[in-house]
Amino acid sequence: MEKLYAPMQAARLIGCDRRTLRKEAACGKITVTRYGPYSFYSSSAIAHYVAQKGAQPGLAPRESLLTTVEAARLSGCTRQNILRAVKKGQIRPVEYGGPYYLFTAEEIQVFLSRRKNG
């Protein structure tokens, strides 16, 4: 039997949020397995989707993305400071879903250099 992933798990594997995953499924770009009211994504459907998508600009693998807490640790400030910087436009998250942001390490480094220089 093939492994099935819940929407949040599949979104993390792909490197997007659940809303994007649902939109892709609605367009028929990724196959959804339904059991009653529940949706699941098979490992082969995820692999096929990722292979089709290829490397897109702005789409980083999940392993290379930092959460807000990880970005705060890397920059030596608090999580709240990172969130303020996002609101001010000083840091651009790669993706966000609800209260969650993901950042590239390069974006955090740029933020740190701007912060030190100015």
Helices and strands as residue ranges (DSSP letters): E 4-5, H 7-14, H 18-26, E 33-35, E 38-42, H 43-53, G 62-64, E 65-67, H 68-75, H 79-88, E 95-97, E 100-104, H 105-117
